[in-house]
Amino acid sequence: MHKKTIKEKVFGTSATIIYDCSEEEFAEYMNKKYNYSIKRIFSIGKTVIVEDDEYTDVIIWIHSPKDMITLSHELLHLITFWLKTYYEIPLSDDTEEVYTMLHSSYMRESIKKLK
């Protein structure tokens, strides 16, 4: 299991990407670290948002760091959470560029760190 933290400066958001482990190992990690139960669905990626009174952690699991399609998919869950839910910025014609720029930023940093 490997972990990389990706930080974005404009909104001050971040995510931890966990990779090179099975879904079962990821579920065990989440249970141990966060007391968070993962429902196993035999997938190749997952985004988990852990909110507490003191912090919000976004954790992305992908089975392989080379699977950019799954990473991009999971990053869209992350972007939707940070912008729509956390910052309450609705997705619309006027705001879609904010969503795409944040996605680009996370993809760029993820590719750098997962090499």
Order of alpha helices (4+ residues) and beta strands (2+ residues): beta-beta-alpha-beta-beta-alpha-alpha
